[in-house]
Amino acid sequence: MPLVTWDETYSVHVDTLDRQHQKLFDLINELHSAMASGRGREVVGEVLAGLVEYTRVHFTTEGNYMLKYGYPGYNDHKVQHDYFISKLDNFRQDFTQGKLNVSIKLLIFLSDWLVSHIKGSDKAYSRYFQEKGLHV
Ligand SMILES: [Fe+2]
């Protein structure tokens, strides 16, 4: 069973960002099932590296839109993204040190954080972008 499922209630009404959010959910689900089913460390490590990399790509994309459209909440939003990246780094460290149980708990925390971030802070920029006519 997937940990997170994207549906229209998550939409920020910018296609590129919606697709990226869907891919982040896919990667989280992939990581969760790889860990829960006891896949090898190598497989889990690869999926984790993919999630870290894609999160950075996504946050950069969001940040660039915010800067381009002069979003006034950019700095506050960046603080949240930096926090998430630091948690991902913790996750990586736990994984590297073999603390798998801690890692699964942290993965659920990350997933919950992302869900509430999209529904709160991302929805806030979404309203701003819609006023500016951005849809791509
Ligand atoms: Fe965000």
Backbone and ligand atoms as CSV (ligand in chain L), in Angstrom:
chain,resi,resn,atom,element,x,y,z
A,1,MET,N,N,0.844,-1.206,0.000
A,1,MET,CA,C,0.000,0.000,0.000
A,1,MET,C,C,0.877,1.253,0.000
A,2,PRO,N,N,0.587,2.190,-0.917
A,2,PRO,CA,C,1.444,3.389,-0.959
A,2,PRO,C,C,1.327,4.224,0.314
A,3,LEU,N,N,2.408,4.868,0.661
A,3,LEU,CA,C,2.414,5.733,1.841
A,3,LEU,C,C,1.652,7.027,1.546
A,4,VAL,N,N,1.852,7.544,0.347
A,4,VAL,CA,C,1.174,8.787,-0.060
A,4,VAL,C,C,0.617,8.641,-1.473
A,5,THR,N,N,-0.571,9.172,-1.693
A,5,THR,CA,C,-1.206,9.105,-3.011
A,5,THR,C,C,-1.600,10.516,-3.435
A,6,TRP,N,N,-1.079,10.912,-4.598
A,6,TRP,CA,C,-1.391,12.252,-5.104
A,6,TRP,C,C,-2.807,12.265,-5.672
A,7,ASP,N,N,-3.573,13.287,-5.369
A,7,ASP,CA,C,-4.850,13.502,-6.058
A,7,ASP,C,C,-5.025,15.011,-6.267
A,8,GLU,N,N,-6.117,15.374,-6.897
A,8,GLU,CA,C,-6.323,16.774,-7.290
A,8,GLU,C,C,-6.295,17.750,-6.106
A,9,THR,N,N,-6.573,17.236,-4.908
A,9,THR,CA,C,-6.575,18.151,-3.758
A,9,THR,C,C,-5.159,18.674,-3.467
A,10,TYR,N,N,-4.137,18.008,-4.055
A,10,TYR,CA,C,-2.756,18.458,-3.886
A,10,TYR,C,C,-2.332,19.454,-4.965
A,11,SER,N,N,-3.203,19.657,-5.953
A,11,SER,CA,C,-2.774,20.456,-7.102
A,11,SER,C,C,-2.441,21.891,-6.707
A,12,VAL,N,N,-1.291,22.374,-7.243
A,12,VAL,CA,C,-0.932,23.782,-7.054
A,12,VAL,C,C,-1.210,24.563,-8.347
A,13,HIS,N,N,-1.873,23.877,-9.302
A,13,HIS,CA,C,-2.324,24.501,-10.549
A,13,HIS,C,C,-1.181,25.051,-11.385
A,14,VAL,N,N,-0.017,24.428,-11.240
A,14,VAL,CA,C,1.117,24.689,-12.130
A,14,VAL,C,C,1.582,23.284,-12.538
A,15,ASP,N,N,1.385,22.962,-13.837
A,15,ASP,CA,C,1.583,21.575,-14.281
A,15,ASP,C,C,2.955,21.007,-13.917
A,16,THR,N,N,4.010,21.805,-14.178
A,16,THR,CA,C,5.370,21.326,-13.900
A,16,THR,C,C,5.516,20.934,-12.432
A,17,LEU,N,N,4.999,21.770,-11.546
A,17,LEU,CA,C,5.153,21.512,-10.112
A,17,LEU,C,C,4.262,20.361,-9.659
A,18,ASP,N,N,3.076,20.244,-10.235
A,18,ASP,CA,C,2.214,19.098,-9.901
A,18,ASP,C,C,2.895,17.785,-10.301
A,19,ARG,N,N,3.504,17.779,-11.488
A,19,ARG,CA,C,4.199,16.559,-11.943
A,19,ARG,C,C,5.371,16.231,-11.015
A,20,GLN,N,N,6.085,17.266,-10.595
A,20,GLN,CA,C,7.215,17.030,-9.684
A,20,GLN,C,C,6.727,16.501,-8.336
A,21,HIS,N,N,5.625,17.048,-7.838
A,21,HIS,CA,C,5.075,16.541,-6.566
A,21,HIS,C,C,4.674,15.069,-6.711
A,22,GLN,N,N,4.088,14.736,-7.863
A,22,GLN,CA,C,3.700,13.332,-8.090
A,22,GLN,C,C,4.926,12.437,-8.088
A,23,LYS,N,N,5.992,12.912,-8.740
A,23,LYS,CA,C,7.206,12.095,-8.786
A,23,LYS,C,C,7.821,11.947,-7.393
A,24,LEU,N,N,7.777,13.007,-6.594
A,24,LEU,CA,C,8.283,12.912,-5.210
A,24,LEU,C,C,7.485,11.875,-4.419
A,25,PHE,N,N,6.168,11.883,-4.590
A,25,PHE,CA,C,5.336,10.879,-3.917
A,25,PHE,C,C,5.735,9.476,-4.384
A,26,ASP,N,N,5.938,9.321,-5.698
A,26,ASP,CA,C,6.344,8.010,-6.236
A,26,ASP,C,C,7.650,7.542,-5.591
A,27,LEU,N,N,8.614,8.463,-5.490
A,27,LEU,CA,C,9.919,8.094,-4.932
A,27,LEU,C,C,9.801,7.735,-3.456
A,28,ILE,N,N,8.970,8.480,-2.713
A,28,ILE,CA,C,8.756,8.166,-1.293
A,28,ILE,C,C,8.119,6.786,-1.160
A,29,ASN,N,N,7.126,6.502,-2.004
A,29,ASN,CA,C,6.467,5.185,-1.958
A,29,ASN,C,C,7.441,4.061,-2.314
A,30,GLU,N,N,8.272,4.331,-3.314
A,30,GLU,CA,C,9.252,3.342,-3.743
A,30,GLU,C,C,10.241,3.052,-2.605
A,31,LEU,N,N,10.672,4.119,-1.959
A,31,LEU,CA,C,11.611,3.976,-0.853
A,31,LEU,C,C,10.962,3.226,0.311
A,32,HIS,N,N,9.731,3.597,0.617
A,32,HIS,CA,C,9.006,2.949,1.714
A,32,HIS,C,C,8.859,1.457,1.451
A,33,SER,N,N,8.443,1.099,0.244
A,33,SER,CA,C,8.235,-0.328,-0.018
A,33,SER,C,C,9.571,-1.066,-0.082
A,34,ALA,N,N,10.614,-0.411,-0.586
A,34,ALA,CA,C,11.939,-1.056,-0.606
A,34,ALA,C,C,12.420,-1.337,0.820
A,35,MET,N,N,12.155,-0.386,1.725
A,35,MET,CA,C,12.593,-0.570,3.119
A,35,MET,C,C,11.711,-1.576,3.845
A,36,ALA,N,N,10.395,-1.421,3.672
A,36,ALA,CA,C,9.453,-2.270,4.407
A,36,ALA,C,C,9.587,-3.735,3.995
A,37,SER,N,N,9.924,-3.970,2.730
A,37,SER,CA,C,10.025,-5.356,2.274
A,37,SER,C,C,11.441,-5.899,2.429
A,38,GLY,N,N,12.286,-5.112,3.094
A,38,GLY,CA,C,13.628,-5.595,3.409
A,38,GLY,C,C,14.513,-5.787,2.189
A,39,ARG,N,N,14.331,-4.919,1.174
A,39,ARG,CA,C,15.220,-4.995,0.014
A,39,ARG,C,C,16.648,-4.686,0.452
A,40,GLY,N,N,17.578,-5.088,-0.380
A,40,GLY,CA,C,18.993,-4.937,-0.027
A,40,GLY,C,C,19.376,-3.485,0.199
A,41,ARG,N,N,20.420,-3.289,0.986
A,41,ARG,CA,C,20.890,-1.939,1.292
A,41,ARG,C,C,21.246,-1.172,0.021
A,42,GLU,N,N,21.743,-1.911,-0.941
A,42,GLU,CA,C,22.168,-1.239,-2.171
A,42,GLU,C,C,20.971,-0.617,-2.886
A,43,VAL,N,N,19.872,-1.418,-2.982
A,43,VAL,CA,C,18.665,-0.930,-3.653
A,43,VAL,C,C,18.106,0.269,-2.895
A,44,VAL,N,N,17.961,0.111,-1.563
A,44,VAL,CA,C,17.410,1.194,-0.748
A,44,VAL,C,C,18.290,2.448,-0.875
A,45,GLY,N,N,19.591,2.238,-0.839
A,45,GLY,CA,C,20.520,3.364,-0.958
A,45,GLY,C,C,20.368,4.109,-2.272
A,46,GLU,N,N,20.152,3.369,-3.345
A,46,GLU,CA,C,19.975,4.003,-4.660
A,46,GLU,C,C,18.691,4.817,-4.721
A,47,VAL,N,N,17.594,4.230,-4.203
A,47,VAL,CA,C,16.316,4.947,-4.225
A,47,VAL,C,C,16.406,6.202,-3.357
A,48,LEU,N,N,17.069,6.064,-2.222
A,48,LEU,CA,C,17.244,7.199,-1.320
A,48,LEU,C,C,18.041,8.316,-1.990
A,49,ALA,N,N,19.109,7.938,-2.668
A,49,ALA,CA,C,19.923,8.938,-3.374
A,49,ALA,C,C,19.076,9.643,-4.438
A,50,GLY,N,N,18.219,8.871,-5.115
A,50,GLY,CA,C,17.332,9.440,-6.134
A,50,GLY,C,C,16.357,10.432,-5.524
A,51,LEU,N,N,15.825,10.098,-4.345
A,51,LEU,CA,C,14.874,10.990,-3.666
A,51,LEU,C,C,15.552,12.297,-3.253
A,52,VAL,N,N,16.763,12.181,-2.705
A,52,VAL,CA,C,17.499,13.379,-2.279
A,52,VAL,C,C,17.761,14.283,-3.479
A,53,GLU,N,N,18.212,13.673,-4.562
A,53,GLU,CA,C,18.543,14.459,-5.752
A,53,GLU,C,C,17.297,15.132,-6.326
A,54,TYR,N,N,16.210,14.362,-6.411
A,54,TYR,CA,C,15.006,14.923,-7.028
A,54,TYR,C,C,14.384,16.007,-6.143
A,55,THR,N,N,14.495,15.855,-4.835
A,55,THR,CA,C,13.986,16.882,-3.921
A,55,THR,C,C,14.707,18.202,-4.171
A,56,ARG,N,N,16.023,18.114,-4.364
A,56,ARG,CA,C,16.799,19.330,-4.637
A,56,ARG,C,C,16.352,19.976,-5.950
A,57,VAL,N,N,16.163,19.131,-6.979
A,57,VAL,CA,C,15.704,19.637,-8.281
A,57,VAL,C,C,14.358,20.350,-8.101
A,58,HIS,N,N,13.454,19.688,-7.396
A,58,HIS,CA,C,12.110,20.244,-7.222
A,58,HIS,C,C,12.133,21.571,-6.446
A,59,PHE,N,N,12.892,21.617,-5.354
A,59,PHE,CA,C,12.939,22.844,-4.550
A,59,PHE,C,C,13.559,23.988,-5.362
A,60,THR,N,N,14.553,23.648,-6.185
A,60,THR,CA,C,15.152,24.676,-7.039
A,60,THR,C,C,14.120,25.201,-8.043
A,61,THR,N,N,13.340,24.277,-8.639
A,61,THR,CA,C,12.316,24.694,-9.605
A,61,THR,C,C,11.304,25.622,-8.939
A,62,GLU,N,N,10.810,25.206,-7.771
A,62,GLU,CA,C,9.837,26.048,-7.054
A,62,GLU,C,C,10.440,27.416,-6.734
A,63,GLY,N,N,11.662,27.384,-6.222
A,63,GLY,CA,C,12.330,28.635,-5.839
A,63,GLY,C,C,12.499,29.560,-7.034
A,64,ASN,N,N,12.850,28.981,-8.195
A,64,ASN,CA,C,13.046,29.808,-9.386
A,64,ASN,C,C,11.746,30.467,-9.840
A,65,TYR,N,N,10.650,29.722,-9.761
A,65,TYR,CA,C,9.349,30.327,-10.087
A,65,TYR,C,C,9.048,31.479,-9.131
A,66,MET,N,N,9.322,31.259,-7.859
A,66,MET,CA,C,9.028,32.292,-6.861
A,66,MET,C,C,9.825,33.566,-7.135
A,67,LEU,N,N,11.115,33.360,-7.465
A,67,LEU,CA,C,11.960,34.523,-7.739
A,67,LEU,C,C,11.499,35.223,-9.013
A,68,LYS,N,N,11.179,34.420,-10.034
A,68,LYS,CA,C,10.776,34.984,-11.317
A,68,LYS,C,C,9.499,35.827,-11.180
A,69,TYR,N,N,8.580,35.353,-10.337
A,69,TYR,CA,C,7.297,36.052,-10.203
A,69,TYR,C,C,7.241,36.940,-8.965
A,70,GLY,N,N,8.399,37.128,-8.339
A,70,GLY,CA,C,8.464,38.052,-7.208
A,70,GLY,C,C,7.594,37.657,-6.030
A,71,TYR,N,N,7.557,36.350,-5.745
A,71,TYR,CA,C,6.716,35.877,-4.630
A,71,TYR,C,C,7.241,36.407,-3.297
A,72,PRO,N,N,6.414,37.134,-2.546
A,72,PRO,CA,C,6.901,37.747,-1.310
A,72,PRO,C,C,7.237,36.743,-0.197
A,73,GLY,N,N,6.723,35.503,-0.310
A,73,GLY,CA,C,6.991,34.512,0.735
A,73,GLY,C,C,8.214,33.658,0.460
A,74,TYR,N,N,9.041,34.082,-0.508
A,74,TYR,CA,C,10.180,33.246,-0.915
A,74,TYR,C,C,11.100,32.854,0.247
A,75,ASN,N,N,11.516,33.835,1.037
A,75,ASN,CA,C,12.484,33.541,2.108
A,75,ASN,C,C,11.932,32.549,3.123
A,76,ASP,N,N,10.705,32.779,3.558
A,76,ASP,CA,C,10.090,31.855,4.527
A,76,ASP,C,C,9.974,30.452,3.941
A,77,HIS,N,N,9.636,30.412,2.663
A,77,HIS,CA,C,9.474,29.120,2.013
A,77,HIS,C,C,10.812,28.390,1.913
A,78,LYS,N,N,11.849,29.160,1.608
A,78,LYS,CA,C,13.181,28.555,1.489
A,78,LYS,C,C,13.636,27.965,2.827
A,79,VAL,N,N,13.304,28.639,3.926
A,79,VAL,CA,C,13.645,28.121,5.257
A,79,VAL,C,C,13.015,26.735,5.446
A,80,GLN,N,N,11.775,26.591,4.995
A,80,GLN,CA,C,11.092,25.291,5.113
A,80,GLN,C,C,11.779,24.235,4.253
A,81,HIS,N,N,12.143,24.613,3.027
A,81,HIS,CA,C,12.829,23.657,2.148
A,81,HIS,C,C,14.173,23.237,2.747
A,82,ASP,N,N,14.908,24.209,3.293
A,82,ASP,CA,C,16.214,23.896,3.888
A,82,ASP,C,C,16.056,22.935,5.065
A,83,TYR,N,N,14.992,23.146,5.830
A,83,TYR,CA,C,14.707,22.265,6.965
A,83,TYR,C,C,14.483,20.829,6.467
A,84,PHE,N,N,13.691,20.712,5.409
A,84,PHE,CA,C,13.389,19.379,4.865
A,84,PHE,C,C,14.654,18.697,4.355
A,85,ILE,N,N,15.500,19.458,3.674
A,85,ILE,CA,C,16.772,18.915,3.172
A,85,ILE,C,C,17.639,18.439,4.338
A,86,SER,N,N,17.646,19.203,5.436
A,86,SER,CA,C,18.464,18.783,6.584
A,86,SER,C,C,17.910,17.494,7.193
A,87,LYS,N,N,16.582,17.352,7.207
A,87,LYS,CA,C,15.978,16.109,7.707
A,87,LYS,C,C,16.320,14.928,6.788
A,88,LEU,N,N,16.323,15.203,5.488
A,88,LEU,CA,C,16.709,14.156,4.537
A,88,LEU,C,C,18.151,13.718,4.780
A,89,ASP,N,N,18.998,14.688,5.110
A,89,ASP,CA,C,20.397,14.364,5.418
A,89,ASP,C,C,20.477,13.476,6.659
A,90,ASN,N,N,19.659,13.798,7.693
A,90,ASN,CA,C,19.606,12.945,8.893
A,90,ASN,C,C,19.219,11.525,8.520
A,91,PHE,N,N,18.205,11.477,7.660
A,91,PHE,CA,C,17.702,10.193,7.199
A,91,PHE,C,C,18.820,9.377,6.551
A,92,ARG,N,N,19.566,10.054,5.709
A,92,ARG,CA,C,20.683,9.398,5.027
A,92,ARG,C,C,21.719,8.878,6.012
A,93,GLN,N,N,21.982,9.712,7.033
A,93,GLN,CA,C,22.965,9.302,8.046
A,93,GLN,C,C,22.483,8.064,8.797
A,94,ASP,N,N,21.202,8.082,9.205
A,94,ASP,CA,C,20.641,6.923,9.905
A,94,ASP,C,C,20.767,5.672,9.047
A,95,PHE,N,N,20.431,5.859,7.790
A,95,PHE,CA,C,20.493,4.725,6.877
A,95,PHE,C,C,21.916,4.206,6.765
A,96,THR,N,N,22.864,5.124,6.607
A,96,THR,CA,C,24.266,4.736,6.467
A,96,THR,C,C,24.750,3.978,7.703
A,97,GLN,N,N,24.213,4.393,8.874
A,97,GLN,CA,C,24.631,3.745,10.124
A,97,GLN,C,C,23.823,2.493,10.431
A,98,GLY,N,N,22.924,2.117,9.518
A,98,GLY,CA,C,22.188,0.872,9.675
A,98,GLY,C,C,21.008,0.914,10.624
A,99,LYS,N,N,20.557,2.140,10.988
A,99,LYS,CA,C,19.406,2.243,11.898
A,99,LYS,C,C,18.108,2.200,11.096
A,100,LEU,N,N,17.745,1.018,10.650
A,100,LEU,CA,C,16.623,0.909,9.723
A,100,LEU,C,C,15.283,1.277,10.360
A,101,ASN,N,N,15.055,0.881,11.627
A,101,ASN,CA,C,13.775,1.209,12.262
A,101,ASN,C,C,13.592,2.715,12.404
A,102,VAL,N,N,14.666,3.377,12.823
A,102,VAL,CA,C,14.619,4.833,12.931
A,102,VAL,C,C,14.342,5.423,11.553
A,103,SER,N,N,14.957,4.865,10.533
A,103,SER,CA,C,14.799,5.396,9.194
A,103,SER,C,C,13.360,5.323,8.719
A,104,ILE,N,N,12.676,4.220,8.993
A,104,ILE,CA,C,11.290,4.091,8.542
A,104,ILE,C,C,10.414,5.123,9.249
A,105,LYS,N,N,10.652,5.330,10.535
A,105,LYS,CA,C,9.900,6.362,11.271
A,105,LYS,C,C,10.164,7.736,10.665
A,106,LEU,N,N,11.433,7.981,10.352
A,106,LEU,CA,C,11.784,9.280,9.792
A,106,LEU,C,C,11.182,9.436,8.395
A,107,LEU,N,N,11.128,8.365,7.640
A,107,LEU,CA,C,10.522,8.438,6.311
A,107,LEU,C,C,9.037,8.815,6.418
A,108,ILE,N,N,8.349,8.235,7.392
A,108,ILE,CA,C,6.933,8.577,7.595
A,108,ILE,C,C,6.809,10.043,8.021
A,109,PHE,N,N,7.734,10.498,8.865
A,109,PHE,CA,C,7.751,11.912,9.252
A,109,PHE,C,C,7.944,12.801,8.010
A,110,LEU,N,N,8.896,12.437,7.152
A,110,LEU,CA,C,9.175,13.225,5.948
A,110,LEU,C,C,7.962,13.277,5.029
A,111,SER,N,N,7.320,12.133,4.906
A,111,SER,CA,C,6.149,12.043,4.048
A,111,SER,C,C,5.020,12.927,4.591
A,112,ASP,N,N,4.779,12.875,5.907
A,112,ASP,CA,C,3.753,13.724,6.527
A,112,ASP,C,C,4.089,15.204,6.373
A,113,TRP,N,N,5.393,15.508,6.548
A,113,TRP,CA,C,5.831,16.904,6.420
A,113,TRP,C,C,5.532,17.409,5.005
A,114,LEU,N,N,5.886,16.590,4.019
A,114,LEU,CA,C,5.714,17.000,2.624
A,114,LEU,C,C,4.239,17.233,2.303
A,115,VAL,N,N,3.390,16.324,2.781
A,115,VAL,CA,C,1.946,16.452,2.555
A,115,VAL,C,C,1.435,17.771,3.142
A,116,SER,N,N,1.802,18.074,4.379
A,116,SER,CA,C,1.264,19.306,4.976
A,116,SER,C,C,1.932,20.542,4.378
A,117,HIS,N,N,3.175,20.405,3.925
A,117,HIS,CA,C,3.852,21.522,3.249
A,117,HIS,C,C,3.128,21.868,1.936
A,118,ILE,N,N,2.793,20.845,1.163
A,118,ILE,CA,C,2.101,21.086,-0.107
A,118,ILE,C,C,0.725,21.698,0.156
A,119,LYS,N,N,0.018,21.141,1.126
A,119,LYS,CA,C,-1.356,21.614,1.390
A,119,LYS,C,C,-1.388,22.990,2.052
A,120,GLY,N,N,-0.283,23.382,2.674
A,120,GLY,CA,C,-0.243,24.694,3.327
A,120,GLY,C,C,0.574,25.699,2.527
A,121,SER,N,N,1.892,25.594,2.640
A,121,SER,CA,C,2.784,26.597,2.052
A,121,SER,C,C,2.756,26.608,0.523
A,122,ASP,N,N,2.675,25.413,-0.091
A,122,ASP,CA,C,2.659,25.389,-1.558
A,122,ASP,C,C,1.335,25.932,-2.094
A,123,LYS,N,N,0.256,25.646,-1.391
A,123,LYS,CA,C,-1.050,26.197,-1.803
A,123,LYS,C,C,-1.037,27.720,-1.723
A,124,ALA,N,N,-0.236,28.256,-0.802
A,124,ALA,CA,C,-0.152,29.712,-0.656
A,124,ALA,C,C,0.508,30.334,-1.892
A,125,TYR,N,N,1.632,29.751,-2.362
A,125,TYR,CA,C,2.242,30.314,-3.582
A,125,TYR,C,C,1.360,30.043,-4.783
A,126,SER,N,N,0.617,28.911,-4.718
A,126,SER,CA,C,-0.284,28.563,-5.821
A,126,SER,C,C,-1.293,29.684,-6.075
A,127,ARG,N,N,-1.886,30.208,-5.016
A,127,ARG,CA,C,-2.855,31.305,-5.175
A,127,ARG,C,C,-2.167,32.518,-5.795
A,128,TYR,N,N,-0.949,32.801,-5.350
A,128,TYR,CA,C,-0.203,33.948,-5.870
A,128,TYR,C,C,0.099,33.748,-7.362
A,129,PHE,N,N,0.590,32.539,-7.729
A,129,PHE,CA,C,0.930,32.267,-9.126
A,129,PHE,C,C,-0.314,32.351,-10.016
A,130,GLN,N,N,-1.433,31.878,-9.512
A,130,GLN,CA,C,-2.659,31.937,-10.320
A,130,GLN,C,C,-3.045,33.383,-10.599
A,131,GLU,N,N,-2.861,34.230,-9.592
A,131,GLU,CA,C,-3.146,35.661,-9.810
A,131,GLU,C,C,-2.232,36.240,-10.875
A,132,LYS,N,N,-1.003,35.677,-10.960
A,132,LYS,CA,C,-0.037,36.167,-11.962
A,132,LYS,C,C,-0.217,35.474,-13.315
A,133,GLY,N,N,-1.140,34.515,-13.391
A,133,GLY,CA,C,-1.434,33.852,-14.657
A,133,GLY,C,C,-0.477,32.745,-15.045
A,134,LEU,N,N,0.226,32.149,-14.058
A,134,LEU,CA,C,1.161,31.051,-14.353
A,134,LEU,C,C,0.442,29.705,-14.291
A,135,HIS,N,N,0.586,28.900,-15.337
A,135,HIS,CA,C,-0.065,27.589,-15.344
A,135,HIS,C,C,0.839,26.456,-15.804
A,136,VAL,N,N,1.989,26.818,-16.397
A,136,VAL,CA,C,2.827,25.787,-17.033
A,136,VAL,C,C,3.567,24.920,-16.037
L,1,LIG,FE,FE,7.569,23.990,-1.353
